[in-house]
């Protein structure tokens, strides 16, 4: 079993049906972007949602780090490892 192939990671990747409402211009742009990458709209939306969640989580972590700069050595790198699931070095 690889590092990222745990039961929890498989469950996290399992698709879940949701209903969303998008502005028409957003939907058209998303469809075009998905088509340009040769993937389904669903897969494209999932990727974009994940990427945005990581960006926002990283920004929050950076802000917390600025508020608490006296964390132990290596704390930031360990946090990035947890967020991205890989070594950052």
C-alpha positions as CSV (number, residue, x, y, z in Angstrom):
1,X,0.0,0.0,0.0
2,X,1.5,3.3,-1.0
3,X,1.7,6.3,1.4
4,X,-1.3,8.0,-0.1
5,X,-3.4,4.9,-0.6
6,X,-4.9,4.4,2.8
7,X,-8.6,3.5,3.5
8,X,-9.2,7.2,4.5
9,X,-7.6,8.5,1.3
10,X,-9.7,6.1,-0.8
11,X,-12.8,7.2,1.0
12,X,-11.8,10.9,0.5
13,X,-11.5,10.3,-3.3
14,X,-14.8,8.5,-3.6
15,X,-17.2,10.7,-5.6
16,X,-20.3,12.1,-3.8
17,X,-23.3,13.4,-5.6
18,X,-24.1,17.1,-4.8
19,X,-26.3,19.7,-6.4
20,X,-24.9,23.1,-7.0
21,X,-26.2,26.3,-8.6
22,X,-23.8,28.2,-10.9
23,X,-24.2,31.4,-12.8
24,X,-24.5,30.6,-16.5
25,X,-21.3,32.4,-17.4
26,X,-19.4,30.3,-14.7
27,X,-20.9,27.1,-16.0
28,X,-20.0,27.9,-19.6
29,X,-16.5,28.8,-18.6
30,X,-16.1,25.7,-16.5
31,X,-17.4,23.4,-19.3
32,X,-14.9,25.0,-21.7
33,X,-12.0,24.6,-19.3
34,X,-12.9,21.0,-18.6
35,X,-13.2,20.3,-22.4
36,X,-9.8,21.9,-23.0
37,X,-8.2,19.5,-20.5
38,X,-10.1,16.5,-21.9
39,X,-11.9,15.8,-18.6
40,X,-15.5,15.8,-17.4
41,X,-17.1,18.9,-15.9
42,X,-17.4,16.9,-12.6
43,X,-13.7,16.1,-12.5
44,X,-12.8,19.7,-13.3
45,X,-15.0,21.1,-10.6
46,X,-13.6,18.6,-8.1
47,X,-10.0,19.6,-9.0
48,X,-10.8,23.3,-8.8
49,X,-12.6,22.9,-5.5
50,X,-9.7,21.0,-4.0
51,X,-7.1,23.5,-5.3
52,X,-9.1,26.4,-3.9
53,X,-9.5,24.6,-0.5
54,X,-5.7,24.1,-0.3
55,X,-5.0,27.7,-1.2
56,X,-7.4,29.0,1.5
57,X,-6.1,26.5,4.1
58,X,-2.5,27.5,3.3
59,X,-3.4,31.2,3.7
60,X,-5.1,30.5,7.0
61,X,-2.0,28.4,8.2
62,X,0.3,31.3,7.1
63,X,-1.8,33.8,9.1
64,X,-1.7,31.6,12.1
65,X,2.0,31.2,11.8
66,X,2.4,35.0,11.7
67,X,0.3,35.2,14.9
68,X,2.4,32.5,16.6
69,X,6.0,32.8,15.2
70,X,7.5,31.0,18.2
71,X,6.4,27.6,17.1
72,X,9.0,24.8,17.4
73,X,11.5,24.3,14.6
74,X,10.1,22.3,11.8
75,X,6.5,23.0,12.7
76,X,5.8,24.9,9.4
77,X,7.3,22.1,7.2
78,X,5.4,19.4,9.1
79,X,2.2,21.4,8.6
80,X,2.9,21.7,4.8
81,X,3.6,17.9,4.7
82,X,0.2,17.3,6.3
83,X,-1.6,19.7,3.9
84,X,0.0,18.4,0.8
85,X,0.6,14.9,1.9
86,X,4.2,14.9,0.8
87,X,7.7,16.1,1.8
88,X,8.3,19.7,1.0
89,X,12.1,19.5,1.1
